[in-house]
Amino acid sequence: MSDWLTWQVVDSAFPTGAFAHSWGLESAWQHGEIESPAALRTFLETSVHQTGYAALPLVNAAFDAPDALETLDDLADAFLINAVANRASRIQGRTLAATAARVWPIPALESLDVRVQSTCAHAAPVSGAVFKTLGLTRASTQRVVLFSAARGVLSAAVRLGIVGSYEAQRMQQACGPWLERVAAECADLSVGDLSQIAPLVDILQAGHDRLYSRLFQS
């Protein structure tokens, strides 16, 4: 059942609102930092690595201790000083909790959604708590988060016209070993390991609201 659930929550039809966000790619592209497929590949790998160190520690902690969600959410809010990233995280976390409670209307998820609505609802700790409640394994939860980051960047790249669908799929396939390395590297990270390892990506994403025209929310 865990495998079926994993495929369902990573499916693009699962309505979490992630496709309204570009993970900072739109801003990087408009600032001239994505001028070739090679540059996109670098941005993709950097984003995955950043997710490993800036999200998985909170995902892991919330998965291991869902009762600490409120404390972990406060930590996520203090860590995400980039206003654009902070806003995107809150939107996606709140949407994930609400969607899960509607798709699987069981008391545990409904109670979790109520708790989430009274917090900032950041995506990383909410993901850990929601996927633990759904019954995904810890390893599957980590891979869902990493895969979603990679897919989000590449989906945005297609819609921005940076690459075509086939090229994006080739990059997704080529990114597999990198995703696996990051998953292994970050599997046991705790909140004490929480870190910002891609400051340039963070700066570019922070400039999203100042773009003249925008397709995405972040």
Buried (B, 14 or more C-beta within 10 A) or exposed (E): EBEEBBEEBBEEEBBBBBBBBBBBBBBBBBEEBBEEBEBBBEBBBBBBBBBBBBBBBBBBBBBEBBEBBBBBBBBBBEBBEBEBBBBBBBBBBBBBBBBBBEEBEEEBBBEBBEBBEEBBBBBBBBBBBBBBBBEBBBEBBBBBBBBBBBBBBBBBBBBBEBBEEEBBEBBBEEBEEBBEBBBEEBBEBEBEEBEBEBEEBBBBBBBBEEBEEBEBBB
